[in-house]
Amino acid sequence: LRVVSAGLKKNIRYKIKATNLSNGAVAAVSEASRRGKIIKTIGIDARGVTKVEVMDNFNNLEKTYVTVGSAQIDCCIAKLVHDAINCTCKCDQCKKDLRRAQTIRLLIESAKYEASLGLEQSTVEKYNKALSMCTEVCACGC
């Protein structure tokens, strides 16, 4: 997970804590700001919803972010769209796959927007709903 944080005090050491709200993983690093900015990569699984907190030496919270790692769901959407385009079923399954892909995409976009507002719980709910909709559909299924 790459963290970029600006608007900090110059030449101060900060603690950066990342918590994956989807799987509970936690990682923390310490980094000094340069010209009031930090750019740091944290070794944490960023799939799902991750909360990043930037704290000063006294554990005062300076910045907080919520991010959505959607690569897994993006692959699901691509597969659903591919299957819908190449579908040879003689029923409505092709349309259902395409509608499912659209719904999943809307959920992820909504989760990303809510993450930008710092709304942790609703971001996690939308991400989990999108993930739950990414299920395999066997053949024509009709």
C-alpha positions as CSV (number, residue, x, y, z in Angstrom):
1,L,0.0,0.0,0.0
2,R,1.5,3.3,-1.0
3,V,0.8,6.2,1.3
4,V,1.1,9.8,0.3
5,S,0.4,12.4,2.9
6,A,0.9,16.2,2.5
7,G,0.3,19.2,4.7
8,L,2.3,17.8,7.6
9,K,4.9,19.6,9.8
10,K,8.3,19.7,8.2
11,N,11.1,17.3,9.3
12,I,9.0,15.5,12.0
13,R,8.9,11.7,12.4
14,Y,5.4,10.3,11.9
15,K,3.9,6.9,12.6
16,I,1.8,5.5,9.8
17,K,-0.6,2.7,10.7
18,A,-2.6,0.8,8.1
19,T,-5.5,-1.4,9.2
20,N,-7.2,-3.6,6.6
21,L,-10.9,-3.4,7.7
22,S,-11.7,-6.4,5.5
23,N,-9.3,-9.0,7.0
24,G,-8.1,-7.3,10.2
25,A,-4.4,-7.1,9.2
26,V,-2.4,-4.3,10.7
27,A,1.0,-2.8,9.7
28,A,2.8,0.2,11.0
29,V,5.9,2.1,10.0
30,S,7.7,5.3,11.0
31,E,8.8,7.9,8.5
32,A,10.1,11.5,8.7
33,S,8.3,14.1,6.7
34,R,10.3,16.0,4.0
35,R,9.0,19.4,3.3
36,G,5.8,18.4,5.1
37,K,5.1,15.4,2.9
38,I,5.5,11.7,3.4
39,I,5.6,9.0,0.6
40,K,5.9,5.5,2.0
41,T,5.1,2.0,1.0
42,I,3.6,-0.2,3.7
43,G,3.7,-4.0,3.4
44,I,0.0,-4.9,3.9
45,D,-2.6,-6.7,1.8
46,A,-4.5,-3.8,0.4
47,R,-7.4,-5.9,-1.1
48,G,-10.6,-4.7,0.4
49,V,-11.0,-1.6,2.6
50,T,-8.0,-0.2,4.4
51,K,-7.8,2.6,7.0
52,V,-4.6,4.6,7.1
53,E,-3.7,6.8,10.2
54,V,-0.8,9.3,10.3
55,M,0.2,10.2,13.9
56,D,2.9,12.5,15.3
57,N,5.4,11.6,18.0
58,F,2.8,12.1,20.7
59,N,0.2,9.8,19.0
60,N,-1.9,12.8,18.0
61,L,-3.9,11.8,14.8
62,E,-2.8,14.2,12.0
63,K,-4.5,12.5,9.0
64,T,-6.8,9.6,8.4
65,Y,-7.7,8.0,5.1
66,V,-9.9,5.1,3.9
67,T,-9.0,3.4,0.7
68,V,-10.6,0.7,-1.4
69,G,-8.4,-1.9,-3.1
70,S,-10.7,-3.2,-5.9
71,A,-8.4,-5.3,-8.1
72,Q,-10.1,-8.6,-7.1
73,I,-13.5,-7.2,-7.9
74,D,-12.3,-5.5,-11.1
75,C,-11.3,-8.9,-12.3
76,C,-14.7,-10.3,-11.5
77,I,-16.4,-7.5,-13.4
78,A,-14.1,-8.1,-16.4
79,K,-15.0,-11.8,-16.4
80,L,-18.7,-11.2,-16.1
81,V,-18.6,-8.7,-19.0
82,H,-16.5,-11.1,-21.1
83,D,-18.9,-13.9,-20.4
84,A,-21.9,-11.7,-21.2
85,I,-20.4,-10.6,-24.5
86,N,-19.4,-14.1,-25.6
87,C,-22.6,-15.7,-24.3
88,T,-24.5,-18.1,-26.5
89,C,-27.3,-18.9,-24.1
90,K,-30.9,-19.0,-25.4
91,C,-32.3,-17.4,-22.3
92,D,-31.8,-14.1,-20.3
93,Q,-28.6,-15.3,-18.5
94,C,-26.4,-13.1,-20.7
95,K,-28.3,-10.0,-19.7
96,K,-28.3,-11.1,-16.1
97,D,-24.5,-11.4,-16.1
98,L,-24.2,-7.9,-17.6
99,R,-26.6,-6.4,-15.1
100,R,-24.7,-8.1,-12.3
101,A,-21.4,-6.6,-13.6
102,Q,-23.1,-3.1,-13.7
103,T,-24.4,-3.5,-10.2
104,I,-21.0,-4.6,-8.8
105,R,-19.3,-1.7,-10.6
106,L,-21.8,0.8,-9.1
107,L,-21.2,-0.7,-5.6
108,I,-17.4,-0.3,-5.9
109,E,-17.7,3.3,-7.2
110,S,-20.0,4.1,-4.3
111,A,-17.6,2.5,-1.9
112,K,-14.7,4.5,-3.3
113,Y,-16.8,7.7,-3.0
114,E,-17.8,7.0,0.6
115,A,-14.1,6.1,1.4
116,S,-13.2,9.6,0.2
117,L,-15.6,11.0,2.7
118,G,-14.1,8.8,5.5
119,L,-17.3,6.7,6.0
120,E,-15.6,3.4,7.1
121,Q,-18.7,1.3,7.9
122,S,-20.7,2.0,4.7
123,T,-17.5,1.6,2.6
124,V,-16.9,-1.9,4.1
125,E,-20.6,-2.8,3.6
126,K,-20.6,-1.8,-0.1
127,Y,-17.3,-3.5,-0.7
128,N,-18.5,-6.7,0.9
129,K,-21.8,-6.6,-1.0
130,A,-19.9,-6.3,-4.3
131,L,-17.6,-9.1,-3.3
132,S,-20.5,-11.4,-2.5
133,M,-22.0,-10.7,-5.9
134,C,-18.8,-12.0,-7.6
135,T,-19.9,-15.6,-7.8
136,E,-19.3,-18.0,-10.6
137,V,-22.4,-18.7,-12.7
138,C,-22.3,-22.1,-14.4
139,A,-22.9,-22.2,-18.2
140,C,-26.3,-20.8,-19.2
141,G,-27.9,-21.5,-15.8
142,C,-31.4,-21.6,-17.3
